[in-house]
Amino acid sequence: MGLISNFVALLPMLLLLVSNSKAQSAAGVFDITKYGAKPNADITAALASAWKEACASTTPSKVLIPKGTYGLSQSNLKGPCKSSIELQLEGTVQASADVKGDGLLLLEYVDQLTVSGTGVVDGQGKTAWGKNDCHLKKICTKLPMNLKFNFVTNSIVKDITSLDSKNYHFNLLACKNLTFDHVTITAPGNSPNTDGIHVGDSEQINILNTNIATGDDCISVGSSNKQIVISEVTCGPGHGISIGSLGKYTNEKELMGVTVKKCKLTGTTNGVRIKTWPDSAVAFPASDMHFEDIEMVNVSNPVLIDQEYCPWNQCNRKVPSKIKISKVSFKNIRGTSATPVAVKLVCSQSNPCEGVEVADIDLTYSGSEGPIKSQCANVKPVISGKQNPPICAELAPAGGPSSD
């Protein structure tokens, strides 16, 4: 009886402890509906208020966008925050038809950020793609992106979906130790400039277990990057997984250390490629780039180094690229090509590629434009293992203009 009576006496205290624990847990969640957000209405102000309070918390916090559909205008969510912070997206946020601004969600100067949830960032791109003029002008109209990460460090983006961005889906600038895991990116194959993830001026970026279907590069790795890993990504439709384009702007710097492995590309206009502009605006090295264990399904230009990248003829192709490419490998690349030229290694006449390794290529072509083949210029690759097609059997002149 004594034990029972003691337990009964302690029960209110135990209940109070549990209640306090729940209260403390709830205190770390900043639900936008508590700040006036309502479904089918604009939540920009409510999100800003919730973020401001969460960012000021000295203990880990979470901003919650619950299930429902909400309107959103450009939202600048800035740090630094006083502790780790999570943006949990369970609903759908929709952009307006407005084509002004940099993007829908801009996250800047945040350390230890988690972006998570089963929700969707919907850029409503169909309202804006017709205004894209990048195929007409080298310096073209910049439409808003879905999500921009500037100076974000030690962070992760997981499980969310980016839909129909007006421009790039995700843009990274000056980020460090940022991981994308199990992210979904979706836009039609004819949507212009809708790169899935564009990485610039960043290091230690990991893109893992991600599904991308879009109208431009599934992933594009620009200049001034270091230690980029892309693994177990599916890509298609789209323009493939690209390093570059490099050399378009004068502020670009050295690129070093990109690994692409265990990926599958389906129906893309390119496979894995490195692209640099001829008559480049600046000279710098691009090195230590590796593509391994890649499956191609009906992919045009499956393996490509293109140092004459000149979309829409917006450059002087007669002036060789000043980007020096070295330490590159293509290994265990297999599947089907949609073009007879399955391996094309066209390097700069003034800065030939060095240290290129090609091993175990097994590609087939069943079209009507002749046998499968490779094409090489200004490169002497080290070749080993299976060669299907034969690699650089003859050093042929460079091919026609790029178009994507």
Disulfide bonds with the S-S distance in Angstrom:
Cys55-Cys81 2.07
Cys134-Cys140 1.95
Cys218-Cys235 2.11
Cys310-Cys315 2.05
Cys347-Cys353 1.97
Cys376-Cys392 1.87
